[in-house]
């Protein structure tokens, strides 16, 4: 079926590209000729140096056919061989399939270390078998989307539907005066593929055993996990599922105080004790950064010394602004203390497909990762994945599935599942090239913007603060933070001009920065339109009127405060609503969350201090969307409820909030 979706004639197999690595020039020439004669695009390398250049620069390579050993460089006596050679290949291109092509006859004399996908004995010269096996492996491991293919096949059969959903393949709306435009806008295929669990051949997301399981297994392979689960309720639900699985009431989890609100909700649902980690803060630009590595280690040791049952650590990598942790080192420190690691990779799901982002959470040894496939890849909104590498997962798999089913809909959106399947196939087949393209586009846009006088793209040194300067923090170059403080406008004014005059919508803004995401859907035209728009704004800001209204750069202190009561119990207080300005010293019962990015400034049980009040007031004045602050009122615990929480022993005491 995969071959049939090729745009070429249906009897012609896909023309996959293979890198052939053989030190003998004559043999290399023969091997390239044989593979090309069998429909492959083939390129060659006689040394590791040449092979490395091909892997770095040729986006289209899908597989490697290699000798056991290869010279390091032309005329070099130093050899790269075996497992070291395979690891070098995968360090550059995790997604390629590796096939060993050697005259080594006795496999017991050498070990491929589990890194290869096949073996061919060179003296056999059976190129038909080589071609067949390579093509079959690429098809079976990467270049197919079993759920999408089955969904499309079923939808196009146009069967009469005597089951849910009620629109019955679109029949209820396509001729409707009230809803006909809805049908025309989305088209017949969307309605035909919007099916239900009443169709058994499309499998069940809640108990997959057919094409959904097959699609999830392919995703696990692509993202380097032992298991992968599709979430149609977003990474928010994925985070809650994992926290509820790993933690029982009273057990402790270490979490970045700056994590997404879904993590805080997971703490409330599970009844876990939160041990908050204070992130680094860049006050000049209003940006939260990574938690200092020393703080994480200190908090783990402090909590365990205090007798807390610390079961998990959760971090967001990369951060919303593109700051990347030295995650492998942190995972190793947590595992030394028998603490499971969850990494929220909502903004970093593509990390496994280009060395500029390595290592991903799975490659770094984390136990779990959640990814917003819709944010950074080609899936529909709400389509996310949970990746599992925990060696103890089988012991708790049943409990995980119960928690997953508790949060998941029994009527998942099938086109959303298909989008996850296709997004995985696209990254497995094209991810390296797509990411290299947007890295190049991002570098080009950065240079263009920096050529202006009043706008500047911030670099790593600008974004990180002193406390993480020696933590090996890196920057995701596809996330550009633009300093607008010299423009004569504040960022909200620029955001308004970009949208109203230039039809450009950005990702987010702080008081003096704009953030733009360069996704795999970026184009040169889009980037140039943004540059021209900023150039136009800079020209406008040169007028005397704008010079008179110039707003100097301000420093905004991002306030934090202690957690007085366990979030679960504070959350269930009835509380009372009072004006924010009168709330100093009171304790919140609910989250207060500026959006985007959905990171709470207040969580249940947290003391409201003057800094938080001023910060929220500034956000309101600035026009930021704030959830949990209707009409300027904040929900707080009453005096009677505080006394009762204290009597029941729900005060947090020292919560390691560093």
Beta strands, then each sheet from edge to edge (+ up, - down):
strand 1: 17-21
strand 2: 41-45
strand 3: 61-66
strand 4: 69-71
strand 5: 79-81
strand 6: 97-102
strand 7: 118-121
strand 8: 227-231
strand 9: 252-256
strand 10: 273-277
strand 11: 279-282
strand 12: 287-291
strand 13: 310-316
strand 14: 323-324
strand 15: 340-344
strand 16: 368-371
strand 17: 384-388
strand 18: 456-457
strand 19: 474-475
strand 20: 479-483
strand 21: 508-509
strand 22: 513-517
strand 23: 576-579
strand 24: 592-595
strand 25: 599-602
strand 26: 625-627
strand 27: 633-636
sheet 1: 2+ 1+ 3+ 6+ 7+
sheet 2: 4+ 5-
sheet 3: 8+ 17- 16+ 15+ 13+ 9+ 10+
sheet 4: 11+ 12-
sheet 5: 14+ 19-
sheet 6: 18+ 20- 22+ 21-
sheet 7: 23+ 27-
sheet 8: 25+ 24- 26+
end
